[in-house]
Amino acid sequence: MGILKCGYLGPPGTYSEQAGISYFTVDEKLVSYNSIYNIFEGIQSGEIDRGLVPIENSLEGAVNVSMDLLYSNSFVTILAELIFPINNCLLVEKGVGLADITKVYSHPQPIGQSNKFINSKLSAASISYTASTAEAAEIVKGSSDSAVIGSERISDIYGLEVIAKKIQDNDNNFTRFFVIANKLDIGGLVYKKDRDYKTSLICAPRINKSGALYNILGDFAEEGVNLTRIESRPTKRQLGEYLFYIDFEGHRQEKNIKKALDGVQEKSSFFRVLGSYLIEKI
């Protein structure tokens, strides 16, 4: 195949770029995209071979745009899960102090992760959301009264000064990423019985009534399958109609999981296994 091209949410300096540098090898080329939507488009068109997309953060919860795109793009499969530690910093133009800051810029996730620091140290500052932490750094560069919340790597790229480190509300701050690809491009993946896997699926109950989700979850319980995450998202077709995103331990080829999935599929009007994949923690 040659050098793999791997798309991430850019520009350089974002946590997505850092996660990509940590996961992909030097023989794989990282390609910056300005939105998660464009990463999916790049995979579909063949412009890139892999995509790295954030799916949830331990403090702020689900990244809804990624979840919605996994539902609406049936050509995508998950190849791996990457758990990446997040350490937020406060960065400014050199010479700017904490007392000088009247504006704070960042992506909504880092701001949400750092509420305690903002409320205690920067309560009078205005908050502005940007598409990425790197975009925020571009705005702050050269400013005498602004700051960006982002990674320490931003300091190296944009020449900003770090005046506070680890400002997130909780040190247990991790973002979970999926490595995704086009199903048509990867062929058959080898299942290794000696490795630990997780599997993700999306489903919607065939009949929207009381106890519908309970009945679906019962199939997993009967087969002893350990669920690690359940998330709901609106179908966007009518009010009160939801999809369920379910993650669980194990591979779809395992006998008990096959049986559980068969039971869930029988009860679902929509059913798609997104992939069985290995877990990587950095």
N, C-alpha and C positions, 0 to 999 in steps of 0.2 A: 504493500500500500504506500510505502514511502513515509515521509514525515506527516504525522497526524496534526491536523489543525484543531485547536480546542478553544471554543468561544467562552468568554466570561463577561460579567457585567463590569464595564470599565467606567472611566478611563484608568490608566495606571495609578496605583495608590489605594484602590479600594480593597476591602477585605476579600472580595471575590478574587482579585488578582493574587493576593497573598496565598489564599487557599489553593489556587491553580499552580502557583510556583512550587508549593509544598507537595502537591499530589502528582503533577505531570513531570515527566523526565525532560532532560535537556534536548532530547531528540524530538520533542513535541512542541509545536509552535503555538503560543498563546495569542489569541485574536480578541481584541477589545470590541465590545458592542455597547451601544448606549441605552439598551433596554433588554429586559428578559424576553420580551416578545420577539425582538430581533434575533436573539440566540436561537429560538425555536425555528424562526424563518430560515436562518443560516443552515441549520441541520436539514431541514426539508429540501432546500435548494441544492445541497451538496457543497455549499461554500465552506463549511467546517465539518469535521468528522465527529467531534464530541462537543458537548456543552456542559458547563458547570453552573448550576442554578441554585440559589438559596431556597430552602423549603420551610425552615422554621428556626427560630431563635429561642434559647432556653428562658430568656426574660420577657421577650415581646411576643412570642407565639408564632403563628403561621404567617408565611409570606403568601398572601392570597393570590397574587397575580401568577405565581409559579403553580399553585394548585389548580387554578382555573385553566391554565395552558396545558397542564398534564391531562386534563379532562377533554379539552377541545382538540387536541392533536393526537390522533390515534396512531400515528406513525412512530411515536417516541417510545423507547423502552429505557428503563433505569439499569445502568451497568454497575454502579457502586454508590455507596454512601460515604460521605466524608464529614467528620465532626471536627470543626476548627475553633480554637479558642479565640475569644474576642477581648481585646484590651483597649478600651477607649482612652484617648488622650485629648487634652485641650491644646490647640496649636494657634499661634498668632504670628504676625510679622515681628521680626526681631525688634526688641525695645518696648513692645506693648506689654503692659502689666494687667493683672486681673481687674484692677480698679478702672482701667481705661475702656473695658469691653462693654459696649451697648448693644451689640448684635451678635447672635450666634447662628451659624449656618451648619447644616448637615443633612444627611439622609434621615428620614423619619425613624428608622430603627435605632441608630446610635443615640439620637436625642431621647427616644423613649427609654433606652437602657440606662440613661444617665440623669434621670429626673431629680434624684436626691441632690446631686452635686449642683445642678442648675438652680434648683430652688434655694439651696443654702448659700451658694457663692455668686450666682448670677441672676438673682430674682428680678432685677430691674431690666435685664436685657431682653430685647425682642428676639423671637425665635423664627427662623426662616428655613423651610424644607427645600432640599435640592434632590436631584435625581440620583446623585452619588456623593460620597464624601470627597472624592477627587474634584467634582464640580464645585463643591463648597470651598475647597482649598484655592481654586482659581479665583473665586470671588474675594476671599480674604487676603490673598497675596497683595501687598502694597497698602493695605488698609491700616489705619491707626486706631480703630475702635471696634474691630471685628475679630471673631474667633471661629474656628472650625472644630468640631468633634469628629475624630477619626483615628486612624492607626498611626503609629509612630513612623511608619514608612513614608507618610506624607511629608514629614520633615525633610527627608532626603531628596524627594522628588521636587518639591515646590519651595525649598529653602525657608520653611517656616520653623519657628521655635516652639518646642514643647514646654509648656509652663505647668502642666499637671498631668500625671499619669494614673492609669487605672481608676478612672472616674465613674465607671459603671456602678450601678446600684448593688451589684452582687458579683463577687469574684467567679462564681459559677456561671460564667457567661460564654456560651458556645453557640455557634451557628451550624446547622446541619445543611449540607449541600448534597444534591444529587448530580452524579455524572450521567448524562443522558446521550443517546445516540438514535439514529434512524434504524428501525428494525431490519430494514432491507439491506443495510450496509454491514451488519455484524455477523450474519450467519448463525449457526448453532453455538450456544455457549456451553462449555463443559461444566457439569455439576460435579464438584469435588466433595465427597461425603465426609472428609475429615476437616472441612472448614465450616465456620459459622456464617449463616446467611440470615437475611431478613427478606421479607416479601411485602410488596405494597399493592393494593388494589383500590378501585373505585367501584361503588355499587349504589343502586337506588332500589328500595323495596318495590316489589311488583304492585302491592296494594298499600296506599298511604293510610294507615290506620294505627290505632293504639297498639303498642307492643310489636310493631313491625321490626324495629331495630333489635329488640330483645330476641326475636325469633332468629334473626340473622346471626347474632352473636352466639346463640345457642349451639350452632353447628361447630364453631370453634371450641367451645367449652367441652362438647361431647368428645372431641378428638384430642383434647389436651393441648391445644395450640395457645401459646402465650401471646396475647395482644400487647403491643407496645405503644400504640397511638390510635386514637379515633378522633376524626375531625369532620365537621359537617360544613357544606357550602351550598348555597342556593343554586338550583338548576338554571335560574334566570329565565325560566319559561312561564312559571306562574307562582304567585305568592304561596308560601307554605310548603313548596316542593323542594326536597333536599337530596343532595348526594352525600355519601359517606366515604371518607378516605380512611382506610384501615391498614395499619402496618402490624406485622407479626413476625415472630422468630421462626426461622426454618425456610426451606426451599420448596417451591411448588411441586417438585418431583417426589417429595417424600410422601409415603403412602397415606398417613393420617391427614396431611395437608391437602392432598388431592381430594380426599373424601369430604373434608370440610368445605373446600372450594366448590365442589359439585353441589353440595347442599345450599350454599349461599347463592349460587347461580340460578338454581331452581326458584328461589324466592325473589329474584331481582328482575326488574324491568330493564335495568342497565347494569352491565358487569364487564369490567376490564381489569386484568392483572397487568400492572405496570412494569413488573419485573421482580426477579429474585436476584439478590446482589450481596456482595461482600461488604463488610463494614471496615472503614479505615478511620483511625483516630490519630490526630497529629498533636 
